[in-house]
């Protein structure tokens, strides 16, 4: 019978890792690859019965961590799970059926963001789809920060059920990621040959608010919908501001940040 590993990347995830592993307890192997936790993550992982391997973040970023994990497992299938995510019962059944049938393909799953305790159905934090389940021998990760799975000519299907993503529980963590992601996006745009002017810094945030709050119906999420729409204005402004000054900044800022993250 075909087997399944669930891979989780961590750093200082003591608040999340116990519930995360519990949601993946159906797997034949649960592997946690940690890039240098200084909290109780390792202790909690081992207490939960999962494997823990320390592997420092290198210049190849998250893709390198994911590829390293592939070298540490011997299962037919692999499911990638973030520490702040939970696999629901319906998704577990869908994953088990795929592994049982053992027909090579890659699988998306619908993911709901739970922000400050509220499941978001509208706006920029509404549900998305994420490619997570693969035959182990058919996946390889590329990209330093903006990693993506190279799956060759595999067909892509949709799993039943959902992932619950407990994305933000405190504002300090939100703004740490805000800084990282605006840098990542600015670098990606710069690498693609894009440049920004002062006009971009003014106009793009306005359009971002209209899209986030009205077109994506963020207003239906009440107070949080408005708060995140306003934050998205500043996110967009900072992204283009960093892009405008990118030629004056030495090195890859996001890679440097990730190594200390």
N, C-alpha and C positions, 0 to 999 in steps of 0.2 A: 504494500500500500504506500502511496506517495506521502511524503512528509513535509512539514511546514516549520519555518523559523520566523519569528517576529524579531526585527532589529529595532533597537531604540538608541538614539544618540543622546547623550546627556552631558551637562555640566551644571552642578549645583541645582539639582532637581529634587531635593528631599521633600518638597511640598507636593510634588506630583507623582513621583515614581511608583509609590505603592499602589495607588489606584490604577495607574497605567498598566502595570504588570498584571494586576488582578483581571483586567479586562482582556488580557491576552493569554490567560491561563490555559486555554484550549490548545495552544500550539505545542508542537513536539519539542521545540527549543526556543528559549527567549534569551537573546543576546543583547547586553547593554554595552555599548562602546562609549567610554567616558573620556573627555578631553582634559580632565584635571579638576574634578570637583574638590572643594574644600569644606563641604558640609557633610551630612550623613548619607549622601546618595549611595555610596558603595555598601555601607552597612545594611541599608534598607533593601537594596537589590539582592544581596546574598541571603538575607532573612526571608525574602519572598521566593527564593529558590531559583532565581535566574542567574545566568552567567554574567560576570563582570570582567571586562578587559579595559585596561587603561591604554589609550593611544592618543598622544598629543596631536593637536591640530597642526597640520603642516601647510605648506604653501599651496597645496591643492584643495584646501578648504573642506567644505562639507562633502564634496564629491569624493575626496580622498578618504574621508571617514567611512562613507557608505561602501566604497570599493574594498576598503580594509575589512569591513564586516563580512562582505561576501566571501573573503578568503578564510574566514573563521567558522563558517557553517558548512554542513554536509547534507542539507535537506534539498528536496526537489523544488520547493517553492519558498519564496521570501516575501514577507509583508513588512513594509517600513512604517513605523509608528512613532510619532513625536511624544515626548514625555507628558505634554499637557493635553493629550488626546485620549479618548476612551472608545473602544470598539463596542458597539451596541449588540444586543442579543441577535437581532435580525441579520446584522452584518456578519456575526460569527457563523451563523448557519450558512450564509452565502459563501463565505470563504471556505468552510469545510466541504461544501458541495463541489466547489471548483477543484480543490486539492484531491478529492476523491475521484473525480472524473479524469483529472490529470491530462487535460488537453491543452497544449501550449497556447497561451494568450496572455495579454496584460489586462489589468482590471482597474478601472476608475471606481471611486466611491464618493458619494455625496457627503459633504462635510458642513456641519452647522457650527457657527461661531457662538460661543457662550461668553459674553462680555459683561464683566461685573455682575454675574449671576443671571443675565438676561439672554435668552436665545434670540439671535438676530435673524430675522427673515427678510429684511429689506435694507436698502442703502448699501454702502460699500462693504459692510460687514455681513451681508447676506450670504446664503449658502454658496459654496463653490464645489468643484469636482477635482479630485486629486488622484493621480495614478500611483497606486500603492502595492499592488499584488503582481508578482512576476514569477515565471520559472527562473530558478536561480542561475542556470547556465545561459540565459538569454538576456541578461541585463548588465549594463556597464554604465557607470556614472561619469559625467563630464561637466566641466565648469568649476571655477574656483568658488565663487559666491553664488552665482545664478546657476546652480547645478541642475542638471536634467538627466533623465534616464535614456540611454540609447538602447532601444529594444529591437532594432533591426526592422524586419518586416512582419513582426507579430501583430495580429489583430487586437483591437482594444474593445473591451466590453465593459458593462456597468454592473457592479455588485449590488445586490439588494441591501437594504438597511443604510445606516448612516454612521459617520464618525462624529463624536462630540468633541469640539475643540475649545478647551477652557483657556481662551487666549489672553485675556487681561483680567487681573484681579486687583491691581494697584497701579496708580498713575505714574509712580516713579519708574516702574518696569516699562510702562507704555512709552514714556519719553526716551528711555534708553534705546528701545527698538526704533522709535521715531528717528533718532539720530542715525542709527545704523542703516536703516532702510532708505532714508533720503540720500545717504552717501552711496549706497549700492546702486540705486536707480540713476543717480547722476553719473556714476562711473560707467554704467551700462550704456547710457545715452551717449556719453563722450566716446566710448569705444566704437559705437555705431556711427560716429562721424557727426553727431548732432552738437550744436552750440546754442547758447542762450543769450538773449539780449534783455535789457531792462523791460521792454515791452512784454516779453514772455513772463517775467516775474509778476507783472501786473495782471495780464489777461488770463493766463492759464488757471490761476486760483479761482477767478470768478466762474469760469466754465466748470471747474471741478465742483464747486458748491452746487451749481445748478444740476449737474449730473447726479451727484451723491444724494442731495436732499429732495429734489423734485423728480427727475427722470427715474432714479432707482427707488423712489418712494421712501427715502429715509425718514420723512416726516411721520410715517406710520409707526415708528419706534419710539415716539414720545420724546422725552427730555434727552435720552441718550442719543437718539437719532440726530437731534439738533447739535448736541455737543460734539459728536464725531464728524458731522458735516463741517462745523467750524474748524475743528482740528485738521480736517482734510484740506481746507483752504491753506492753512499754514504749512502742512506737509508739502503741498504742491509748490508753494512759494519757496520754501527752503530747498527743495529738490532743484528747482531752476536756478536759485541763487548759487548753490554749490556747483552746478554745471557751468554757470557763467565764469566762476573763478577757477575752474578745474585746471586750466592750462598753467596756472600760477602755483599749483600744489604739486609737490614732488611725491612720487611713489603711488602705490595703491592703498588708499586710506582704509577701505573696508577690510582688506586682507589683514592689515596691521591691527585693526580693531578686533577682528575675529580671533586672532591668536591670544588676545587678552580677555576675551569674552567668557 
